[in-house]
Amino acid sequence: MTRPIARFITALAALAAGATPLTAAAQQIALTFDDLPSHSALPKGETRVGVAARVIAALDEADAPPSYGFINGGSVVADPESGRVLELWRAAGHPLGNHTWTHMRLDDGDRGPFKAEIALNEPLLAAVMGEADWRWFRYPYLYEGATAEARADVRGFLSGRGYRVASVTLSFDDYAWNEPYARCADKGDAEAIERLEASFLASARASLIQARARSKAALGRDIPYVLLMHIGAFDARILPRLLDQYRRDGATFLTLEQAQADPFYAGDTQTPLATDQLGLPSFAGEPQGSVIPADLDRMCRPG
Ligand SMILES: [Zn+2]
């Protein structure tokens, strides 16, 4: 390379570096999936393994980085075949974390069973994850307890066992489309499925716009968002289009560890229900700007 060209390249690089604060405004999203190995209803003919394989293929196609799947070990006992989902997830290079044994909702009064369910999930996580880090916890229903005492108690239990809490700062109730989809698929109602797809993608876009607006209002910037998804049949079907939409809207994907390395997550960010109930300041969590069709629960029902 001749000197003038080298200088030109250096100048270009400096320009690019100077431009970084502007381009860094582009939003980053960590993809996370709850309820492995099985979530919600399956259309006839579909399997848990098939759903997981399609989610993994979509992540691969989008060049998504390793993405956490949060597991309920009890589902594997109930349906041993679904255990293959966890193996596929790992084989594709994605990590697993803890979501309690049976997706238990925390009881504010007696918190012992909740802690026991966290511990019960651990041998399976350790077996599937080996040396990799599985000490990330996602609260079922994002419910952390109604009182500061309950919250602090379980938080203390988790940190004592080496866990970090996986936040949710981007969500649009993705799970709500899975049951209607199973009904509409069984019915062979292609027009209804098209409506489900369109409303899902619109909801995802609206929630991102709203999360960004709240982030900018609260902090003056975009935080890296942690997106809550579920391992459902409709999630699997729509995921390639969802990831493509995020990309076209300017998002890039990063890992949960990378996202939660942002100083925002060093604070106690809360999950949404706790935030609402304790009146703590946070913009995180609750489905934002979601445009769930009003007739979602009625779609494709017989009669
Ligand atoms: Zn869940």
Boltz pocket constraint, residues with backbone or C-beta under 6 A from the ligand:
constraints:
  - pocket:
      binder: B
      contacts: [[A, 34], [A, 35], [A, 99], [A, 103], [A, 139], [A, 140], [A, 141]]
      max_distance: 6.0
